[in-house]
Amino acid sequence: IDFWTDGTATNAASSGIGFQTYGSAKYTGINIRQGGGIWGYSSNSDTYITSKDTGKIHFGEFSNDPRENTTTTFTDWVTILNSGNVGIGTTSPSSELHVNSSDATGITVSSGTSATDSYVNFYQVGTPKGKIGFDDSDNVFKITHQDFGSSDLVIDSSGNIGIGTAAPLDALHVVSTTGTAYRGNLLLSDNT
């Protein structure tokens, strides 16, 4: 157990529980030093939260109890860098969320138990710029530059694609709000 007063250790212990006092403010918590951690042991799975690397927090499981073995094998599930980047399946996430797997990799967005929209929003400087996901009210997958009230691009349950419509009537159905009646805007061009 470590005891600290105004940033100075008052004992020489190297444990992971810290009690700190700065003036009249008191902070109590778990202080995980590099190489330390919180370990959970069971007959089925041994788990940990550790700072075994500088600037990283790891969550995962291990084989061979590190209290008794020098050949402990760690399998990191999640790593958080001191930059805030989170890695799932990687200990060196290169972006805010980095998912890596040797198998098929996916991210699931679920609406839970009620029928409702499931989506990912895209923002730029606090302003919504796009949305991608499932629109429950129209029963279609949508990609929009605004919200699900617009129908920029949809794919229905039959695989039909709609541009400008939430109810495509054929494999590709384009609806434009500009131009002459019964004329959608479709441009096919090469790079010249």
Backbone as JSON Lines, residues from 0, in Angstrom:
{"i":0,"aa":"I","n":[0.86,-1.19,0.0],"ca":[0.0,0.0,0.0],"c":[0.89,1.23,0.0]}
{"i":1,"aa":"D","n":[0.6,2.14,-0.9],"ca":[1.36,3.39,-0.96],"c":[0.58,4.51,-0.27]}
{"i":2,"aa":"F","n":[1.27,5.34,0.45],"ca":[0.68,6.53,1.04],"c":[1.46,7.73,0.53]}
{"i":3,"aa":"W","n":[0.74,8.72,-0.01],"ca":[1.37,9.89,-0.6],"c":[0.82,11.15,0.06]}
{"i":4,"aa":"T","n":[1.67,12.13,0.3],"ca":[1.24,13.43,0.8],"c":[1.89,14.5,-0.06]}
{"i":5,"aa":"D","n":[1.07,15.35,-0.65],"ca":[1.53,16.41,-1.54],"c":[2.52,15.91,-2.58]}
{"i":6,"aa":"G","n":[2.21,14.74,-3.18],"ca":[3.01,14.2,-4.26],"c":[4.26,13.45,-3.83]}
{"i":7,"aa":"T","n":[4.48,13.27,-2.53],"ca":[5.66,12.56,-2.04],"c":[5.24,11.29,-1.32]}
{"i":8,"aa":"A","n":[5.87,10.17,-1.71],"ca":[5.55,8.9,-1.05],"c":[6.04,8.93,0.39]}
{"i":9,"aa":"T","n":[5.19,8.51,1.32],"ca":[5.59,8.48,2.73],"c":[5.99,7.08,3.17]}
{"i":10,"aa":"N","n":[5.98,6.13,2.25],"ca":[6.49,4.79,2.54],"c":[7.13,4.25,1.28]}
{"i":11,"aa":"A","n":[7.83,3.16,1.37],"ca":[8.6,2.64,0.24],"c":[7.93,1.46,-0.43]}
{"i":12,"aa":"A","n":[6.66,1.2,-0.12],"ca":[5.98,0.05,-0.7],"c":[5.79,0.25,-2.2]}
{"i":13,"aa":"S","n":[5.64,-0.83,-2.92],"ca":[5.43,-0.73,-4.36],"c":[4.15,-1.43,-4.77]}
{"i":14,"aa":"S","n":[3.14,-1.3,-3.93],"ca":[1.87,-1.96,-4.21],"c":[1.06,-1.18,-5.2]}
{"i":15,"aa":"G","n":[-0.16,-1.67,-5.48],"ca":[-0.99,-1.01,-6.45],"c":[-2.14,-0.22,-5.87]}
{"i":16,"aa":"I","n":[-2.25,-0.08,-4.57],"ca":[-3.34,0.71,-4.0],"c":[-2.73,1.99,-3.44]}
{"i":17,"aa":"G","n":[-3.24,3.12,-3.88],"ca":[-2.65,4.38,-3.46],"c":[-3.62,5.26,-2.71]}
{"i":18,"aa":"F","n":[-3.13,5.96,-1.72],"ca":[-3.89,6.94,-0.97],"c":[-3.09,8.23,-1.05]}
{"i":19,"aa":"Q","n":[-3.64,9.27,-1.66],"ca":[-2.89,10.49,-1.87],"c":[-3.6,11.68,-1.27]}
{"i":20,"aa":"T","n":[-2.81,12.61,-0.73],"ca":[-3.34,13.84,-0.16],"c":[-2.6,15.01,-0.77]}
{"i":21,"aa":"Y","n":[-3.32,15.97,-1.34],"ca":[-2.75,17.2,-1.86],"c":[-3.44,18.33,-1.12]}
{"i":22,"aa":"G","n":[-2.76,18.92,-0.15],"ca":[-3.38,19.95,0.66],"c":[-4.58,19.36,1.38]}
{"i":23,"aa":"S","n":[-5.75,19.97,1.19],"ca":[-6.97,19.47,1.84],"c":[-7.69,18.43,1.0]}
{"i":24,"aa":"A","n":[-7.26,18.27,-0.28],"ca":[-7.91,17.3,-1.16],"c":[-7.33,15.91,-0.95]}
{"i":25,"aa":"K","n":[-8.18,14.91,-0.91],"ca":[-7.74,13.54,-0.74],"c":[-8.21,12.71,-1.92]}
{"i":26,"aa":"Y","n":[-7.33,11.89,-2.46],"ca":[-7.63,11.03,-3.59],"c":[-7.35,9.59,-3.19]}
{"i":27,"aa":"T","n":[-8.33,8.75,-3.39],"ca":[-8.14,7.34,-3.08],"c":[-8.45,6.55,-4.34]}
{"i":28,"aa":"G","n":[-7.62,5.59,-4.64],"ca":[-7.88,4.81,-5.82],"c":[-6.89,3.69,-5.96]}
{"i":29,"aa":"I","n":[-6.96,3.05,-7.09],"ca":[-6.03,1.98,-7.4],"c":[-4.97,2.57,-8.31]}
{"i":30,"aa":"N","n":[-3.75,2.54,-7.87],"ca":[-2.64,3.1,-8.62],"c":[-1.88,1.93,-9.24]}
{"i":31,"aa":"I","n":[-2.04,1.73,-10.55],"ca":[-1.39,0.62,-11.22],"c":[-0.07,1.12,-11.8]}
{"i":32,"aa":"R","n":[1.01,0.67,-11.25],"ca":[2.32,1.04,-11.76],"c":[2.67,0.14,-12.93]}
{"i":33,"aa":"Q","n":[3.65,0.56,-13.73],"ca":[4.05,-0.26,-14.87],"c":[4.44,-1.65,-14.38]}
{"i":34,"aa":"G","n":[3.85,-2.64,-15.0],"ca":[4.1,-4.03,-14.62],"c":[3.11,-4.55,-13.6]}
{"i":35,"aa":"G","n":[2.38,-3.64,-12.94],"ca":[1.38,-4.07,-11.97],"c":[0.05,-4.28,-12.64]}
{"i":36,"aa":"G","n":[-0.93,-4.68,-11.87],"ca":[-2.24,-4.88,-12.47],"c":[-3.25,-5.4,-11.48]}
{"i":37,"aa":"I","n":[-4.43,-5.62,-11.99],"ca":[-5.52,-6.24,-11.25],"c":[-5.72,-7.59,-11.91]}
{"i":38,"aa":"W","n":[-5.66,-8.63,-11.13],"ca":[-5.7,-9.99,-11.67],"c":[-6.91,-10.72,-11.13]}
{"i":39,"aa":"G","n":[-7.59,-11.46,-11.98],"ca":[-8.72,-12.28,-11.55],"c":[-8.42,-13.73,-11.87]}
{"i":40,"aa":"Y","n":[-8.6,-14.59,-10.9],"ca":[-8.27,-16.01,-11.07],"c":[-9.52,-16.85,-10.94]}
{"i":41,"aa":"S","n":[-9.7,-17.81,-11.85],"ca":[-10.8,-18.76,-11.74],"c":[-10.36,-20.05,-12.4]}
{"i":42,"aa":"S","n":[-11.18,-21.07,-12.26],"ca":[-10.82,-22.36,-12.87],"c":[-11.02,-22.34,-14.38]}
{"i":43,"aa":"N","n":[-11.84,-21.41,-14.89],"ca":[-12.13,-21.36,-16.33],"c":[-11.29,-20.35,-17.09]}
{"i":44,"aa":"S","n":[-11.07,-19.18,-16.51],"ca":[-10.38,-18.12,-17.23],"c":[-9.71,-17.18,-16.24]}
{"i":45,"aa":"D","n":[-8.46,-16.85,-16.48],"ca":[-7.74,-15.89,-15.66],"c":[-7.67,-14.58,-16.44]}
{"i":46,"aa":"T","n":[-8.11,-13.49,-15.83],"ca":[-8.21,-12.21,-16.53],"c":[-7.36,-11.15,-15.83]}
{"i":47,"aa":"Y","n":[-7.11,-10.04,-16.55],"ca":[-6.28,-8.99,-15.98],"c":[-6.62,-7.63,-16.56]}
{"i":48,"aa":"I","n":[-6.27,-6.62,-15.79],"ca":[-6.13,-5.24,-16.24],"c":[-4.73,-4.87,-15.8]}
{"i":49,"aa":"T","n":[-3.89,-4.45,-16.73],"ca":[-2.5,-4.2,-16.36],"c":[-1.91,-3.06,-17.17]}
{"i":50,"aa":"S","n":[-0.84,-2.51,-16.63],"ca":[-0.06,-1.49,-17.35],"c":[1.32,-2.07,-17.63]}
{"i":51,"aa":"K","n":[1.34,-3.27,-18.21],"ca":[2.61,-3.96,-18.43],"c":[3.5,-3.27,-19.44]}
{"i":52,"aa":"D","n":[2.97,-2.32,-20.22],"ca":[3.76,-1.51,-21.14],"c":[3.56,-0.04,-20.81]}
{"i":53,"aa":"T","n":[4.59,0.76,-20.98],"ca":[4.49,2.19,-20.71],"c":[3.45,2.83,-21.61]}
{"i":54,"aa":"G","n":[2.56,3.63,-21.03],"ca":[1.57,4.37,-21.81],"c":[0.41,3.55,-22.32]}
{"i":55,"aa":"K","n":[0.21,2.33,-21.8],"ca":[-0.87,1.47,-22.26],"c":[-1.56,0.81,-21.08]}
{"i":56,"aa":"I","n":[-2.86,0.62,-21.22],"ca":[-3.62,-0.2,-20.28],"c":[-4.15,-1.37,-21.08]}
{"i":57,"aa":"H","n":[-3.96,-2.57,-20.58],"ca":[-4.38,-3.79,-21.27],"c":[-5.48,-4.49,-20.47]}
{"i":58,"aa":"F","n":[-6.46,-5.04,-21.2],"ca":[-7.48,-5.9,-20.62],"c":[-7.37,-7.23,-21.37]}
{"i":59,"aa":"G","n":[-7.38,-8.34,-20.66],"ca":[-7.27,-9.61,-21.36],"c":[-7.27,-10.8,-20.44]}
{"i":60,"aa":"E","n":[-6.7,-11.89,-20.94],"ca":[-6.59,-13.11,-20.15],"c":[-5.16,-13.62,-20.21]}
{"i":61,"aa":"F","n":[-4.82,-14.5,-19.3],"ca":[-3.46,-15.03,-19.26],"c":[-3.48,-16.5,-18.89]}
{"i":62,"aa":"S","n":[-2.41,-17.17,-19.28],"ca":[-2.19,-18.55,-18.86],"c":[-0.95,-18.57,-17.99]}
{"i":63,"aa":"N","n":[-0.86,-19.49,-17.1],"ca":[0.24,-19.6,-16.13],"c":[0.22,-18.41,-15.17]}
{"i":64,"aa":"D","n":[-0.19,-18.64,-13.97],"ca":[-0.32,-17.62,-12.93],"c":[0.98,-16.82,-12.82]}
{"i":65,"aa":"P","n":[0.95,-15.49,-13.06],"ca":[2.18,-14.7,-13.0],"c":[2.78,-14.62,-11.61]}
{"i":66,"aa":"R","n":[2.01,-14.99,-10.58],"ca":[2.56,-15.01,-9.22],"c":[3.51,-16.18,-9.02]}
{"i":67,"aa":"E","n":[3.35,-17.21,-9.87],"ca":[4.11,-18.43,-9.68],"c":[4.96,-18.82,-10.88]}
{"i":68,"aa":"N","n":[4.8,-18.15,-12.02],"ca":[5.49,-18.54,-13.26],"c":[6.16,-17.34,-13.9]}
{"i":69,"aa":"T","n":[7.28,-17.57,-14.5],"ca":[7.94,-16.5,-15.26],"c":[7.59,-16.59,-16.73]}
{"i":70,"aa":"T","n":[6.84,-17.61,-17.15],"ca":[6.48,-17.79,-18.56],"c":[4.98,-17.55,-18.77]}
{"i":71,"aa":"T","n":[4.45,-16.53,-18.13],"ca":[3.05,-16.21,-18.29],"c":[2.78,-15.72,-19.71]}
{"i":72,"aa":"T","n":[1.73,-16.24,-20.34],"ca":[1.33,-15.8,-21.68],"c":[0.1,-14.91,-21.56]}
{"i":73,"aa":"F","n":[0.21,-13.69,-22.07],"ca":[-0.89,-12.73,-22.02],"c":[-1.58,-12.67,-23.38]}
{"i":74,"aa":"T","n":[-2.9,-12.64,-23.38],"ca":[-3.69,-12.43,-24.58],"c":[-4.52,-11.17,-24.37]}
{"i":75,"aa":"D","n":[-4.13,-10.09,-25.03],"ca":[-4.81,-8.81,-24.86],"c":[-6.1,-8.79,-25.66]}
{"i":76,"aa":"W","n":[-7.2,-8.45,-25.0],"ca":[-8.48,-8.26,-25.69],"c":[-8.62,-6.81,-26.14]}
{"i":77,"aa":"V","n":[-8.34,-5.9,-25.2],"ca":[-8.49,-4.46,-25.45],"c":[-7.26,-3.75,-24.91]}
{"i":78,"aa":"T","n":[-6.75,-2.79,-25.68],"ca":[-5.63,-1.96,-25.24],"c":[-6.03,-0.51,-25.4]}
{"i":79,"aa":"I","n":[-5.77,0.29,-24.37],"ca":[-6.03,1.73,-24.42],"c":[-4.69,2.45,-24.28]}
{"i":80,"aa":"L","n":[-4.36,3.27,-25.27],"ca":[-3.12,4.05,-25.22],"c":[-3.33,5.33,-24.43]}
{"i":81,"aa":"N","n":[-2.24,5.94,-23.97],"ca":[-2.38,7.21,-23.25],"c":[-2.84,8.34,-24.18]}
{"i":82,"aa":"S","n":[-2.88,8.11,-25.5],"ca":[-3.44,9.08,-26.45],"c":[-4.96,8.98,-26.51]}
{"i":83,"aa":"G","n":[-5.53,7.89,-25.92],"ca":[-6.96,7.66,-25.98],"c":[-7.37,6.66,-27.04]}
{"i":84,"aa":"N","n":[-6.45,6.28,-27.94],"ca":[-6.77,5.28,-28.96],"c":[-7.07,3.94,-28.3]}
{"i":85,"aa":"V","n":[-8.09,3.26,-28.83],"ca":[-8.52,1.97,-28.3],"c":[-8.29,0.9,-29.35]}
{"i":86,"aa":"G","n":[-7.63,-0.17,-28.95],"ca":[-7.38,-1.28,-29.85],"c":[-8.09,-2.53,-29.4]}
{"i":87,"aa":"I","n":[-8.8,-3.18,-30.3],"ca":[-9.41,-4.48,-30.05],"c":[-8.7,-5.45,-30.97]}
{"i":88,"aa":"G","n":[-7.97,-6.38,-30.38],"ca":[-7.19,-7.32,-31.19],"c":[-5.86,-6.77,-31.63]}
{"i":89,"aa":"T","n":[-5.49,-5.58,-31.17],"ca":[-4.18,-5.0,-31.47],"c":[-3.71,-4.24,-30.24]}
{"i":90,"aa":"T","n":[-2.41,-4.28,-29.97],"ca":[-1.85,-3.53,-28.84],"c":[-1.28,-2.19,-29.29]}
{"i":91,"aa":"S","n":[-1.39,-1.88,-30.58],"ca":[-0.89,-0.61,-31.11],"c":[-1.94,0.04,-32.0]}
{"i":92,"aa":"P","n":[-3.07,0.46,-31.43],"ca":[-4.12,1.08,-32.25],"c":[-3.63,2.36,-32.9]}
{"i":93,"aa":"S","n":[-3.88,2.48,-34.22],"ca":[-3.4,3.64,-34.98],"c":[-4.46,4.72,-35.15]}
{"i":94,"aa":"S","n":[-5.66,4.49,-34.64],"ca":[-6.73,5.48,-34.7],"c":[-7.56,5.38,-33.43]}
{"i":95,"aa":"E","n":[-8.59,6.22,-33.32],"ca":[-9.4,6.24,-32.11],"c":[-9.99,4.87,-31.79]}
{"i":96,"aa":"L","n":[-10.4,4.12,-32.8],"ca":[-10.87,2.74,-32.63],"c":[-10.25,1.9,-33.73]}
{"i":97,"aa":"H","n":[-9.48,0.91,-33.35],"ca":[-8.76,0.06,-34.31],"c":[-9.11,-1.38,-33.97]}
{"i":98,"aa":"V","n":[-9.81,-2.06,-34.89],"ca":[-10.22,-3.46,-34.69],"c":[-9.39,-4.33,-35.61]}
{"i":99,"aa":"N","n":[-8.78,-5.38,-35.07],"ca":[-7.92,-6.25,-35.85],"c":[-8.2,-7.7,-35.48]}
{"i":100,"aa":"S","n":[-8.24,-8.56,-36.48],"ca":[-8.46,-9.98,-36.23],"c":[-7.9,-10.78,-37.39]}
{"i":101,"aa":"S","n":[-7.41,-11.98,-37.1],"ca":[-6.95,-12.86,-38.18],"c":[-8.14,-13.54,-38.84]}
{"i":102,"aa":"D","n":[-9.3,-13.49,-38.2],"ca":[-10.54,-14.02,-38.77],"c":[-11.34,-12.86,-39.38]}
{"i":103,"aa":"A","n":[-12.54,-13.15,-39.84],"ca":[-13.42,-12.09,-40.33],"c":[-13.64,-11.08,-39.2]}
{"i":104,"aa":"T","n":[-13.51,-9.8,-39.52],"ca":[-13.6,-8.75,-38.51],"c":[-14.88,-7.97,-38.73]}
{"i":105,"aa":"G","n":[-15.59,-7.68,-37.65],"ca":[-16.82,-6.91,-37.78],"c":[-17.1,-6.1,-36.54]}
{"i":106,"aa":"I","n":[-17.94,-5.12,-36.71],"ca":[-18.44,-4.31,-35.6],"c":[-19.96,-4.42,-35.67]}
{"i":107,"aa":"T","n":[-20.58,-4.74,-34.58],"ca":[-22.03,-4.89,-34.54],"c":[-22.67,-3.68,-33.89]}
{"i":108,"aa":"V","n":[-23.65,-3.1,-34.56],"ca":[-24.45,-2.02,-34.0],"c":[-25.85,-2.57,-33.85]}
{"i":109,"aa":"S","n":[-26.31,-2.69,-32.61],"ca":[-27.59,-3.33,-32.34],"c":[-28.53,-2.38,-31.62]}
{"i":110,"aa":"S","n":[-29.82,-2.47,-31.94],"ca":[-30.81,-1.6,-31.31],"c":[-31.39,-2.21,-30.04]}
{"i":111,"aa":"G","n":[-30.9,-3.37,-29.63],"ca":[-31.4,-3.98,-28.41],"c":[-32.64,-4.81,-28.63]}
{"i":112,"aa":"T","n":[-33.6,-4.69,-27.74],"ca":[-34.78,-5.55,-27.8],"c":[-35.95,-4.94,-28.55]}
{"i":113,"aa":"S","n":[-35.94,-3.62,-28.8],"ca":[-37.07,-3.0,-29.5],"c":[-36.68,-2.71,-30.94]}
{"i":114,"aa":"A","n":[-37.68,-2.66,-31.82],"ca":[-37.45,-2.38,-33.24],"c":[-37.22,-0.88,-33.39]}
{"i":115,"aa":"T","n":[-36.0,-0.51,-33.69],"ca":[-35.67,0.89,-33.86],"c":[-34.44,0.99,-34.77]}
{"i":116,"aa":"D","n":[-34.05,2.21,-35.13],"ca":[-32.9,2.41,-36.01],"c":[-31.6,1.95,-35.34]}
{"i":117,"aa":"S","n":[-30.67,1.44,-36.16],"ca":[-29.3,1.13,-35.75],"c":[-28.39,1.81,-36.73]}
{"i":118,"aa":"Y","n":[-27.48,2.67,-36.26],"ca":[-26.71,3.49,-37.19],"c":[-25.42,4.0,-36.57]}
{"i":119,"aa":"V","n":[-24.59,4.57,-37.45],"ca":[-23.38,5.27,-37.05],"c":[-23.48,6.68,-37.64]}
{"i":120,"aa":"N","n":[-23.27,7.69,-36.79],"ca":[-23.28,9.08,-37.23],"c":[-21.87,9.55,-37.54]}
{"i":121,"aa":"F","n":[-21.74,10.46,-38.49],"ca":[-20.46,11.08,-38.82],"c":[-20.59,12.59,-38.6]}
{"i":122,"aa":"Y","n":[-19.68,13.15,-37.8],"ca":[-19.69,14.57,-37.47],"c":[-18.38,15.22,-37.9]}
{"i":123,"aa":"Q","n":[-18.46,16.51,-38.25],"ca":[-17.27,17.3,-38.52],"c":[-17.4,18.59,-37.72]}
{"i":124,"aa":"V","n":[-16.49,18.82,-36.81],"ca":[-16.49,19.98,-35.93],"c":[-17.87,20.16,-35.28]}
{"i":125,"aa":"G","n":[-18.42,19.08,-34.78],"ca":[-19.69,19.13,-34.06],"c":[-20.93,19.2,-34.93]}
{"i":126,"aa":"T","n":[-20.77,19.21,-36.25],"ca":[-21.91,19.3,-37.16],"c":[-22.16,17.95,-37.82]}
{"i":127,"aa":"P","n":[-23.41,17.44,-37.78],"ca":[-23.68,16.15,-38.43],"c":[-23.48,16.24,-39.94]}
{"i":128,"aa":"K","n":[-22.72,15.28,-40.49],"ca":[-22.42,15.29,-41.92],"c":[-22.91,14.04,-42.64]}
{"i":129,"aa":"G","n":[-23.28,13.01,-41.91],"ca":[-23.74,11.8,-42.57],"c":[-24.16,10.74,-41.58]}
{"i":130,"aa":"K","n":[-24.86,9.76,-42.1],"ca":[-25.35,8.65,-41.28],"c":[-25.4,7.41,-42.15]}
{"i":131,"aa":"I","n":[-25.05,6.29,-41.57],"ca":[-25.11,5.01,-42.26],"c":[-25.71,4.0,-41.29]}
{"i":132,"aa":"G","n":[-26.68,3.21,-41.78],"ca":[-27.29,2.22,-40.91],"c":[-28.64,1.76,-41.39]}
{"i":133,"aa":"F","n":[-29.39,1.13,-40.47],"ca":[-30.71,0.58,-40.79],"c":[-31.8,1.51,-40.29]}
{"i":134,"aa":"D","n":[-32.67,1.94,-41.21],"ca":[-33.81,2.8,-40.88],"c":[-35.02,1.92,-40.68]}
{"i":135,"aa":"D","n":[-35.43,1.76,-39.43],"ca":[-36.54,0.85,-39.11],"c":[-37.86,1.32,-39.72]}
{"i":136,"aa":"S","n":[-38.1,2.64,-39.74],"ca":[-39.39,3.14,-40.24],"c":[-39.58,2.84,-41.73]}
{"i":137,"aa":"D","n":[-38.5,2.85,-42.53],"ca":[-38.59,2.52,-43.95],"c":[-38.18,1.08,-44.25]}
{"i":138,"aa":"N","n":[-37.65,0.38,-43.24],"ca":[-37.2,-1.01,-43.37],"c":[-36.15,-1.18,-44.47]}
{"i":139,"aa":"V","n":[-35.17,-0.24,-44.49],"ca":[-34.1,-0.27,-45.48],"c":[-32.77,0.12,-44.84]}
{"i":140,"aa":"F","n":[-31.68,-0.28,-45.49],"ca":[-30.34,0.17,-45.13],"c":[-30.1,1.49,-45.85]}
{"i":141,"aa":"K","n":[-29.59,2.52,-45.14],"ca":[-29.44,3.84,-45.74],"c":[-28.04,4.4,-45.55]}
{"i":142,"aa":"I","n":[-27.63,5.18,-46.54],"ca":[-26.46,6.05,-46.44],"c":[-26.97,7.44,-46.78]}
{"i":143,"aa":"T","n":[-26.86,8.35,-45.83],"ca":[-27.37,9.7,-46.07],"c":[-26.33,10.74,-45.7]}
{"i":144,"aa":"H","n":[-26.47,11.93,-46.24],"ca":[-25.59,13.02,-45.86],"c":[-26.24,13.9,-44.79]}
{"i":145,"aa":"Q","n":[-27.46,13.54,-44.39],"ca":[-28.15,14.31,-43.35],"c":[-28.59,13.37,-42.25]}
{"i":146,"aa":"D","n":[-29.88,13.08,-42.2],"ca":[-30.41,12.12,-41.25],"c":[-31.29,11.13,-42.01]}
{"i":147,"aa":"F","n":[-31.94,10.23,-41.31],"ca":[-32.73,9.2,-41.99],"c":[-34.02,9.74,-42.59]}
{"i":148,"aa":"G","n":[-34.29,11.04,-42.44],"ca":[-35.44,11.63,-43.11],"c":[-35.22,11.76,-44.6]}
{"i":149,"aa":"S","n":[-33.96,11.75,-45.02],"ca":[-33.65,11.83,-46.45],"c":[-33.33,10.43,-46.98]}
{"i":150,"aa":"S","n":[-33.4,10.26,-48.27],"ca":[-33.16,8.96,-48.9],"c":[-32.08,9.11,-49.97]}
{"i":151,"aa":"D","n":[-30.87,9.43,-49.54],"ca":[-29.78,9.61,-50.5],"c":[-29.49,8.3,-51.22]}
{"i":152,"aa":"L","n":[-29.25,7.23,-50.47],"ca":[-29.01,5.91,-51.05],"c":[-29.56,4.87,-50.09]}
{"i":153,"aa":"V","n":[-30.41,3.99,-50.63],"ca":[-30.99,2.94,-49.79],"c":[-30.83,1.59,-50.48]}
{"i":154,"aa":"I","n":[-30.81,0.55,-49.67],"ca":[-30.85,-0.82,-50.18],"c":[-31.96,-1.52,-49.42]}
{"i":155,"aa":"D","n":[-32.97,-2.02,-50.14],"ca":[-34.09,-2.67,-49.46],"c":[-33.8,-4.15,-49.25]}
{"i":156,"aa":"S","n":[-34.74,-4.85,-48.64],"ca":[-34.54,-6.26,-48.29],"c":[-34.44,-7.16,-49.51]}
{"i":157,"aa":"S","n":[-34.86,-6.69,-50.69],"ca":[-34.73,-7.46,-51.94],"c":[-33.4,-7.19,-52.63]}
{"i":158,"aa":"G","n":[-32.63,-6.23,-52.11],"ca":[-31.37,-5.86,-52.75],"c":[-31.51,-4.74,-53.75]}
{"i":159,"aa":"N","n":[-32.72,-4.21,-53.92],"ca":[-32.92,-3.08,-54.82],"c":[-32.25,-1.84,-54.24]}
{"i":160,"aa":"I","n":[-31.68,-1.03,-55.13],"ca":[-30.99,0.19,-54.71],"c":[-31.82,1.39,-55.13]}
{"i":161,"aa":"G","n":[-32.03,2.27,-54.17],"ca":[-32.77,3.5,-54.44],"c":[-31.89,4.71,-54.21]}
{"i":162,"aa":"I","n":[-31.88,5.63,-55.15],"ca":[-31.2,6.91,-54.99],"c":[-32.28,7.97,-55.06]}
{"i":163,"aa":"G","n":[-32.47,8.67,-53.97],"ca":[-33.52,9.68,-53.9],"c":[-34.88,9.12,-53.55]}
{"i":164,"aa":"T","n":[-34.98,7.82,-53.29],"ca":[-36.24,7.2,-52.88],"c":[-35.97,6.14,-51.84]}
{"i":165,"aa":"A","n":[-36.87,6.02,-50.88],"ca":[-36.75,4.99,-49.84],"c":[-37.44,3.71,-50.25]}
{"i":166,"aa":"A","n":[-38.13,3.72,-51.43],"ca":[-38.87,2.54,-51.89],"c":[-38.51,2.23,-53.34]}
{"i":167,"aa":"P","n":[-37.31,1.69,-53.59],"ca":[-36.93,1.39,-54.97],"c":[-37.82,0.31,-55.58]}
{"i":168,"aa":"L","n":[-38.25,0.53,-56.84],"ca":[-39.16,-0.39,-57.51],"c":[-38.43,-1.38,-58.41]}
{"i":169,"aa":"D","n":[-37.12,-1.2,-58.59],"ca":[-36.35,-2.09,-59.47],"c":[-34.93,-2.19,-58.92]}
{"i":170,"aa":"A","n":[-34.06,-2.93,-59.65],"ca":[-32.69,-3.13,-59.19],"c":[-31.99,-1.8,-58.92]}
{"i":171,"aa":"L","n":[-32.22,-0.8,-59.77],"ca":[-31.72,0.56,-59.56],"c":[-32.84,1.52,-59.88]}
{"i":172,"aa":"H","n":[-33.22,2.31,-58.88],"ca":[-34.33,3.25,-59.03],"c":[-33.82,4.61,-58.6]}
{"i":173,"aa":"V","n":[-33.77,5.56,-59.57],"ca":[-33.27,6.91,-59.3],"c":[-34.42,7.89,-59.37]}
{"i":174,"aa":"V","n":[-34.57,8.71,-58.34],"ca":[-35.61,9.74,-58.29],"c":[-34.92,11.07,-58.02]}
{"i":175,"aa":"S","n":[-35.25,12.07,-58.83],"ca":[-34.66,13.39,-58.66],"c":[-35.77,14.39,-58.4]}
{"i":176,"aa":"T","n":[-35.51,15.34,-57.53],"ca":[-36.48,16.4,-57.27],"c":[-36.27,17.58,-58.21]}
{"i":177,"aa":"T","n":[-35.28,17.48,-59.08],"ca":[-35.04,18.54,-60.08],"c":[-35.28,17.98,-61.47]}
{"i":178,"aa":"G","n":[-35.48,18.82,-62.42],"ca":[-35.66,18.39,-63.81],"c":[-37.11,18.19,-64.16]}
{"i":179,"aa":"T","n":[-37.38,17.72,-65.37],"ca":[-38.72,17.52,-65.89],"c":[-39.36,16.29,-65.25]}
{"i":180,"aa":"A","n":[-40.68,16.31,-65.15],"ca":[-41.41,15.17,-64.58],"c":[-41.04,13.9,-65.33]}
{"i":181,"aa":"Y","n":[-40.9,12.81,-64.61],"ca":[-40.58,11.49,-65.13],"c":[-39.15,11.39,-65.66]}
{"i":182,"aa":"R","n":[-38.3,12.38,-65.35],"ca":[-36.9,12.3,-65.75],"c":[-36.02,12.35,-64.52]}
{"i":183,"aa":"G","n":[-35.37,11.26,-64.23],"ca":[-34.38,11.27,-63.16],"c":[-33.04,11.72,-63.73]}
{"i":184,"aa":"N","n":[-32.12,12.04,-62.86],"ca":[-30.8,12.45,-63.31],"c":[-29.84,11.29,-63.15]}
{"i":185,"aa":"L","n":[-29.35,10.79,-64.27],"ca":[-28.38,9.69,-64.27],"c":[-27.32,10.04,-65.3]}
{"i":186,"aa":"L","n":[-26.07,10.1,-64.88],"ca":[-24.97,10.44,-65.75],"c":[-23.98,9.3,-65.75]}
{"i":187,"aa":"L","n":[-23.74,8.75,-66.93],"ca":[-22.71,7.71,-67.11],"c":[-21.59,8.35,-67.9]}
{"i":188,"aa":"S","n":[-20.35,8.28,-67.38],"ca":[-19.25,8.97,-68.01],"c":[-17.95,8.21,-67.78]}
{"i":189,"aa":"D","n":[-17.01,8.38,-68.73],"ca":[-15.67,7.85,-68.49],"c":[-14.85,8.98,-67.87]}
{"i":190,"aa":"N","n":[-13.57,8.79,-67.74],"ca":[-12.72,9.79,-67.06],"c":[-12.26,10.91,-67.98]}
{"i":191,"aa":"T","n":[-12.77,10.96,-69.22],"ca":[-12.3,11.99,-70.15],"c":[-13.22,13.2,-70.14]}
